[in-house]
């Protein structure tokens, strides 16, 4: 989801013109009084959902629900401000990725929250969703003049406010995550998040970047190999099992893919414990890997299929289709103009002939009125017929979409198109929401872990960010884990134990997340029960294993599980 402000031309274009564009009121058919837009030409606003541009329209913070009357009310409000010479309009556009179709309730919530983030929560506005492109987009025409104070409000640093609101709303509504220019600050000691080119890659392809894959798949094994006491050879062998290798680069250390020399990242971006200084302090000076040693590869990163030539062929086909449609519409427009001119000439002759009949009085008036009524009827019929003919031309000349092109090519046996199609499905498939909840949750306690410095939202949600990059949202009836990490899972369990008490917990999400939650609950000995019998057995098993390990190691060295649990607790306390 991308939100941006469309700047008005110098001096401003006027709210009526802006609202007419948002509501798709054609300028040549636009009555002077906005209140008559809907009443006179309902088809223009697409109120019957027969048009091809506007899905639906909405008026907010106005006395009237009708968009046309709302525009008239906004113009009256702007007229009350006589001091400001600046632009009094704010044109906001929120665009969604190709193929993403949020519900009307979701889009209205997005509009309300984005406008509130800009400081326009109480301002009048008219909005509409345009559906005439592959990307649905919301247009919002905001009146910057406050309806009570009549001050012309200009938001400060609106770009950063928009990006922050988009990042939060993508999580709230489960939308496709896009890279944004601003992100909430991480706590001290937090692991770096995927940014820059890696974030752009994930937003465009809907799959893990090489950096995130190494961090989540190979990172724990590499850290364990560093501490295993087997030296550089053990670390190189652990990397080789994931088809990776360590290589010195400049003054640091890089992790590269053994099958692609161009695919490499900084080792410190994976984890600070894998930086050159941290590893040399633990293992000594760098020793190159022994290539003679053969190690079985258990997992390897795969890049998305290259679709460059295929996409170029699609663009050529799309340009040809657009050219054919444009030529057909141009020819149809010329026919419409010629017919309108002939109709105008016909009625001029009718009026001239009527003036020459010699009639007078009420007979003359009735005759002219009859001709004028007929002319008005013919004009309305002509406008409707022209709109239908334009729709028919567009239907006869469809413009292919990338999705449809891939489906057609895959049906012809194109392997590249089939691979790209399957890769795109990963983008459209939303990750399952990780939620912890319990029965009778409305009676649960309300607590805040102040030492973790959470952010409290207007709707009462409490947002926690753990040191290992996790994000937990404590909501009224559930606890949501938006970014899954070990620290986030442990924090969510702690919150659930304190809030829901002895109520059995229901865990929704991926199977890996469910097993991770059950294991942590057992290792930490939290006073938690799960409603799912399999999770409860897994928790009990982990708890018994932990007790046995503690009894074996009592008086000796802590076990690995003890160390990992201590790390989790330290991360939460940072």
C-alpha angles and dihedrals in degrees: 000000000000125000124189142158120248108215117226120235116268109294093015128269097242128258095258092058092045093049090047089057093047092049093041094240103164111235094225090055097036113122117219092240110067090202089071096052096093096032096050103035110020092164090063091064090045091235091156091049090239097118126086104227115044116054094183140333132220139191119208132194091005129119091233125060092202109095094220094054089043090057090052090050092049092051089054090051092051090050089061089066106077098158103063118081094181129096111291096196132083116198111201124186124191113189127193127207120267112284095014112125112179117194121257091253090054093048092048090051090048091051093049095048096044091050090048090052089055092050094252097112093122097035124109117252144165120212139180137181115233116208102175094106136053088258116063110222135188120220117199122187105199126193105225090198109094110236093227108029094033090216118147103237120205113192117231118233091351093170093066092043090053094050093048091049091049093052091052095044093050088060094042095053099030094245128157110289113238128190111259130193094236131044132178112271117259124232122258113285094019121149114252116262125227106274141158118015093001092055091047089051093052093047093050100041101030092226139095119290120227090256095053092043092053091044096051102031107032102018099085092047092050092051091048091050090051090056096039094090094237094114127217093330091060091048092049091048091051090051092047090057086065093042090254135126137195116236131177112243120184108306094341145046129268134199113217138183111251092216097049121040091195093058109084140124138191111276091221090059089063093050134335088234088066096057117120093252094048093048097043090049088055102034106020128238118354116277118194117239121266102244091191090071112089118213125184113243110231098176135011135183116246122203121223116264117272111246100174099120091037092053091047089054089049092051091051091051092046093049090051091050092048091049092051091048092047092050091049092049091047091053091047091050091053090052090050092050092049092049092048090052092049090049091050091050090049094055093044088057091046092054091045092051092048091053089054095054092082095231118151141184121017092344090061091046093049092049093051091044091053092051091047092050091050091048091051091049092049091049092052091047090049093052092049093046092049091052091051092048091051090052090050092051092051090049091052091049106043119184112226120236124216090247093051092044091053091049092051093047092046089053088056090057099262105157094195092053091049092051091048091048092053090046091054090053089064088061094051093046108089120218112250112259112250107224136167115199141152140204117276088017091160088074093052123120121264112226137162126205096219094181089067091057098229127192115240117209128209093256092055098261114144113211118204125189118199125210093250092060099267124142124207125185115201105204135178099270104010146026114238125200106207097173110032117219133139091259092049092050091050092048091049090052092049091051091047092051092050096041105038099033114192096350112123111254125233113209119201123187143065119342091246090055093048092050091046091053093048092048093049091048090054097044093049093043092230117179093246135130126194125218090217111082093211092054091047091053091048090050092050092048092051091046093052091046090052092050092050092049092050091050091050094047097041108133092011140072119322116255124244091256089055090054094049092049091050090051091053092052092047091049091053091050097053 
